[in-house]
Every structure is written in C-alpha cells, then in structure tokens.
Amino acid sequence: MHRLRTTSTTPDQTREFGVALGRAAQAGDILLLDGPFGSGKTVLVQGLALGLDVTEYVSSPSFIMINEHYGRLRLVHVDLYRVEQRLDPETLAQLEEELGGDAIGAVEWPGLLPAELRARSTELRLTPVDETTRTIDIATPSNHLAAAARDAGAHDGPGDTHG
C-alpha cells in the first residue's frame, strides 16, 4: 500500500492534483474521497474529470446520488452523504456494478461502502488546515495513481510500504 501526503493551499491546487490523477487513471480505478464539508472533495473530482477530458461541468450529486460524465473514460461520481444508515442490497449491487469495469469511480462520503470494495480503492482524506489550505492523505494499492500523485508533488506519508 502506498501512503502519500500532499498539501494544497488553494482550490486551484486541489483541482490540479485531481487533474494529475485523472490523466493517470485507468478503467476500474475507484477513488474514495473523505473529509468534512468544504474540504475540497468535489473540487478534486472536478480536476479528476478534467484529467479524463470531461468537458461538462461537474457538481456534487448530493441529491441524486450518482452522476455519470463521459471523457477519455466514463466517470461515475457518487455522493453517499444523504444515505443515512446503510446501503440497501439493491443500491449496493448497483454501485458495485457502476464502479467496476470500464469506469473510473469517485465516491464522496464513502463510509458506508463494504470493506471489500474499499480494500481495492484509492482513499483520499482531505483535512482542512485553515481557510484555504488542505492536507490530502492518499492510501492506494495502485502503482500508477501513486506515481501520478508523486509527480504532482505528493511525498511518502506514514506507513508507506512501497517507498
């Protein structure tokens, strides 16, 4: 598992970090974005979309749960904030189908996802430091996403097992 960390001091830097990940993303990659309101999760997904050559505006799908965008690869943007206690089996099956195969998945508020789906995903934790500065901690099993994160300025974080 690669464990990396970067710091963003502006929303534009957060977006650019997402662009770097989007350029490197491959079909089947799933990114789980966690952090409090206003930490930059959707901004990072907007960058991810730009890196995937998505031309339409990307907003948080809070009220509809899933948005799809098309670029170099299909981006499935999921927001689980409004799911209160657990995912029902039908919704979970739909998510697992949507997040596999030919798509890139980006899931905001991923806490309700099952452990087996989380285990093969890249986790990004955005932590506000002040009004505009964010620490982004990345845990990924993916060599190509770790390389992209390093190229975008991330450095090895605590517990990195790949160096």
C-alpha positions in Angstrom: 0.0 0.0 0.0 1.3 3.4 -1.0 0.7 6.1 1.6 1.3 9.6 0.4 0.6 13.1 1.5 0.4 16.5 -0.2 -0.7 19.9 0.8 -2.9 22.2 -1.3 -3.1 25.9 -0.4 -5.8 26.9 -2.9 -8.8 25.2 -4.6 -7.0 25.5 -7.9 -4.1 23.4 -6.5 -6.6 20.8 -5.3 -8.2 20.8 -8.7 -4.8 20.4 -10.4 -4.0 17.5 -8.1 -7.2 15.9 -9.3 -6.2 16.6 -13.0 -2.9 14.7 -12.4 -4.9 11.7 -11.0 -7.4 11.8 -13.9 -4.6 11.8 -16.5 -3.2 8.6 -14.9 -6.5 6.9 -14.1 -7.3 3.6 -15.7 -10.6 1.7 -16.1 -11.6 0.2 -12.9 -9.9 2.7 -10.6 -12.1 3.8 -7.7 -11.2 6.9 -5.6 -12.9 7.3 -2.2 -12.9 11.0 -1.0 -13.5 11.7 2.6 -13.3 14.8 4.6 -15.7 17.4 6.2 -17.9 19.7 4.3 -15.9 22.3 2.4 -12.7 20.3 2.4 -12.5 20.1 -1.4 -13.8 16.7 -2.3 -15.9 18.0 -5.2 -13.2 20.3 -6.3 -10.8 17.3 -6.5 -13.4 15.4 -8.5 -13.7 18.4 -10.9 -10.0 18.1 -11.5 -10.3 14.3 -12.0 -12.9 15.0 -14.6 -10.7 17.5 -16.4 -7.9 14.9 -16.4 -10.3 12.5 -18.0 -11.2 15.0 -20.7 -14.7 15.5 -19.4 -16.0 18.8 -20.9 -19.2 19.3 -18.9 -19.4 20.9 -15.5 -19.1 18.5 -12.6 -21.1 19.2 -9.4 -21.8 17.1 -6.4 -24.6 14.6 -6.9 -25.8 15.0 -3.3 -29.5 14.9 -4.1 -29.4 12.3 -6.9 -26.5 10.1 -5.6 -24.9 9.2 -8.9 -23.8 11.3 -11.9 -22.1 10.0 -15.0 -19.7 12.0 -17.1 -18.0 11.0 -20.3 -14.5 11.8 -21.4 -11.5 9.5 -22.2 -13.1 7.1 -19.8 -16.6 7.2 -18.1 -16.5 8.9 -14.7 -19.1 7.7 -12.2 -19.4 10.3 -9.4 -21.2 9.1 -6.3 -22.2 11.1 -3.2 -23.4 9.0 -0.3 -23.9 11.9 2.1 -27.7 11.6 2.1 -27.6 7.8 2.8 -28.4 7.7 6.5 -27.6 4.3 8.0 -26.7 1.7 5.4 -26.9 0.9 1.7 -29.8 -1.4 0.8 -28.8 -4.5 -1.2 -30.2 -3.2 -4.4 -28.4 0.1 -4.2 -25.2 -1.6 -3.2 -25.4 -4.0 -6.1 -26.0 -1.0 -8.5 -23.0 0.8 -7.1 -20.7 -2.3 -7.4 -21.8 -2.7 -11.0 -21.3 1.0 -11.8 -17.9 1.2 -10.1 -16.4 -1.7 -11.9 -15.3 -2.4 -15.4 -14.8 0.4 -17.8 -15.4 3.4 -15.4 -13.5 5.5 -13.0 -15.3 5.8 -9.8 -15.2 8.8 -7.5 -17.2 8.4 -4.2 -17.7 11.2 -1.8 -18.6 10.2 1.8 -17.6 6.5 1.3 -18.1 5.4 4.9 -21.0 3.1 4.1 -19.2 1.1 1.4 -18.3 -2.5 2.2 -14.8 -3.3 3.3 -14.1 -5.5 0.2 -14.9 -2.5 -2.2 -12.8 -0.1 0.0 -9.8 -2.5 0.0 -9.3 -2.2 -3.7 -9.8 1.5 -3.8 -7.7 4.6 -3.5 -8.6 6.6 -0.4 -8.1 10.3 -0.3 -8.7 12.1 3.0 -8.9 15.9 2.7 -8.3 17.7 6.0 -8.7 21.5 6.3 -5.7 23.2 7.9 -7.1 26.8 7.6 -9.5 28.7 5.3 -7.8 27.5 2.1 -5.1 25.0 3.0 -5.8 21.3 2.8 -3.8 18.2 3.7 -4.6 15.4 1.3 -3.6 11.9 2.6 -3.6 9.2 -0.1 -3.7 5.4 0.5 -3.6 3.4 -2.7 -2.8 0.0 -3.9 -2.3 1.4 -7.4 1.2 2.0 -8.7 0.0 4.3 -11.5 -2.0 6.5 -9.2 0.8 6.6 -6.6 3.2 7.6 -9.4 0.8 10.4 -10.6 0.4 11.7 -7.0 4.2 11.8 -6.6 4.6 13.6 -9.9 2.0 16.1 -8.7 4.0 16.8 -5.5 2.9 14.2 -3.0 5.6 12.7 -0.8 5.7 9.4 1.1 3.5 9.5 4.1 3.5 7.5 7.3 3.2 3.7 6.7 4.2 3.7 3.0 5.2 0.2 2.1 6.4 0.9 -1.4 8.6 3.9 -1.0 
